[in-house]
């Protein structure tokens, strides 16, 4: 294990087509007005290993952390 870890949190927008559970209309720069997810991703910065991901509805604000964080 390295002495120091870099935790990188990032979010993105994933457009959905259809009626998937948990998807909601939110800010979507690529497809305005479509339902989407706004996942929050946690990476280790040096190895870029994905540590965890939280699938959030599209109408979730970027700064809102999951309740199970």
Helices and strands as residue ranges (DSSP letters): E 7-11, E 14-15, E 24-25, E 35-37, E 40-44, E 50-54
